[in-house]
């Protein structure tokens, strides 16, 4: 990438660029290890498919767009049909990045806010309406954001809501 941008293809620049990239890769490779699982296997930060990641973001942007209209309807409705509530569920996943992505995806979607994710994988979410709360649970044939995140990070998912 640097070669393309710099347009300098002399051997000394190619060698210096290669050595710099190699040094940076070796130096920062340990930073990309997030944790170790029960089997002492390392969990890497970028351990997911880029194609799945792009598909996920396309889907999430669509959901944010739809939720914006739904929340605007609720707020502008003469009777203001809100029913704020705190909902919770437990989502077991190995990757800390998967938990972070799920919490952030819920917060990015209008009408929901991730309040807490505990160490025992318990999520506490504020939902503005009954529909936004119901969308988080598998028992309502929903829970799509949870399934999408699990699929993105190749996680096995148990559909056991409380």
C-alpha positions in Angstrom: 0.0 0.0 0.0 2.8 2.3 0.9 4.6 1.6 -2.4 1.4 2.4 -4.3 1.0 5.7 -2.5 4.7 6.8 -2.5 5.3 5.7 -6.1 9.0 5.0 -5.2 10.0 1.6 -6.5 13.8 1.9 -6.0 15.3 -1.2 -4.2 16.3 0.8 -1.1 12.7 2.0 -0.6 11.2 -1.4 -1.2 13.6 -3.0 1.3 13.1 -0.3 3.9 9.4 -0.5 3.6 9.4 -4.3 3.8 11.6 -4.3 7.0 9.5 -1.6 8.6 6.3 -3.6 7.9 8.0 -6.8 9.2 9.2 -5.0 12.4 5.8 -3.4 13.0 4.0 -6.8 12.5 6.3 -8.6 14.9 6.2 -5.8 17.5 2.4 -5.4 17.5 1.3 -9.0 16.9 0.9 -9.6 20.7 -1.4 -6.5 20.9 -3.9 -8.2 18.7 -4.4 -11.1 21.1 -7.5 -10.3 23.2 -7.7 -13.2 25.6 -7.3 -16.9 26.0 -10.2 -19.3 26.1 -10.8 -22.3 28.4 -8.4 -24.4 26.3 -5.7 -21.8 26.4 -6.2 -20.9 22.8 -5.6 -17.3 21.9 -8.5 -15.2 20.7 -7.3 -12.7 18.1 -9.0 -9.3 17.5 -9.4 -9.7 13.8 -10.5 -13.3 13.8 -13.5 -12.9 11.5 -14.3 -12.9 7.8 -14.1 -9.5 6.2 -17.0 -10.5 3.8 -19.2 -11.4 6.8 -18.1 -8.1 8.5 -19.2 -6.1 5.5 -22.5 -7.9 5.2 -23.1 -7.4 8.9 -22.6 -3.6 8.6 -24.9 -3.4 5.6 -27.5 -5.2 7.6 -26.9 -3.1 10.7 -27.2 0.2 8.8 -30.5 -1.0 7.4 -31.7 -1.8 10.9 -30.6 1.6 12.2 -32.4 3.3 9.3 -35.7 1.3 10.0 -35.5 1.9 13.7 -35.1 5.6 13.2 -38.4 5.7 11.4 -40.1 3.5 14.1 -38.8 5.7 16.9 -39.8 8.9 15.1 -43.3 7.5 14.7 -43.5 6.7 18.4 -42.2 10.1 19.5 -44.5 12.0 17.1 -47.5 9.9 17.8 -50.2 11.9 19.7 -50.5 9.3 22.5 -46.8 8.8 22.8 -46.9 4.9 23.0 -43.7 4.4 24.8 -43.2 1.9 27.5 -39.6 2.2 28.8 -38.2 -0.9 30.5 -35.0 -2.6 31.5 -34.5 -6.0 29.9 -31.8 -8.5 30.4 -30.5 -11.7 28.8 -27.4 -13.8 28.9 -25.4 -14.3 25.8 -22.5 -16.8 26.0 -19.7 -16.0 23.5 -15.9 -16.7 23.6 -14.7 -13.6 22.0 -14.6 -10.3 24.0 -14.8 -8.5 20.7 -18.1 -10.3 20.0 -19.5 -9.0 23.3 -18.3 -5.5 22.5 -19.8 -5.7 19.0 -23.2 -6.9 20.3 -23.4 -4.2 23.0 -22.4 -1.5 20.6 -24.8 -2.7 17.9 -27.7 -2.7 20.4 -26.7 0.9 21.5 -26.4 2.1 17.8 -30.0 1.0 17.1 -32.4 3.7 18.1 -34.7 2.8 20.9 -32.2 0.6 22.8 -29.2 1.3 25.0 -26.8 -1.2 26.4 -26.4 -0.3 30.1 -24.1 -3.0 31.2 -22.4 -6.2 30.2 -21.2 -8.1 33.2 -18.3 -10.6 33.4 -20.7 -13.5 33.5 -22.0 -12.4 30.0 -25.3 -10.9 31.3 -26.6 -7.9 29.3 -28.7 -5.2 30.7 -30.5 -3.1 28.1 -32.8 -0.1 28.3 -35.6 -0.4 25.7 -37.9 2.5 24.8 -40.9 0.5 23.6 -42.3 -3.1 23.8 -41.3 -3.8 20.2 -37.7 -2.8 20.8 -37.5 -4.9 23.9 -39.1 -7.9 22.2 -36.6 -7.7 19.3 -33.8 -8.8 21.6 -35.3 -12.1 22.6 -35.3 -15.4 20.7 -38.6 -16.4 22.3 -40.3 -13.9 20.1 -38.7 -15.3 17.0 -36.4 -12.3 17.0 -33.0 -11.9 18.5 -31.6 -11.3 15.0 -28.8 -9.0 16.1 -27.6 -11.7 18.5 -27.6 -14.3 15.8 -25.8 -12.0 13.3 -23.0 -11.3 15.8 -22.6 -15.0 16.7 -22.4 -15.8 13.0 -19.9 -13.0 12.4 -17.5 -14.4 15.1 -18.3 -18.1 14.4 -19.8 -18.5 17.8 -22.2 -21.2 18.9 -25.4 -19.7 20.2 -27.8 -21.0 22.8 -31.3 -19.6 22.4 -32.2 -19.6 26.1 -33.6 -16.3 27.2 -34.7 -15.6 30.7 
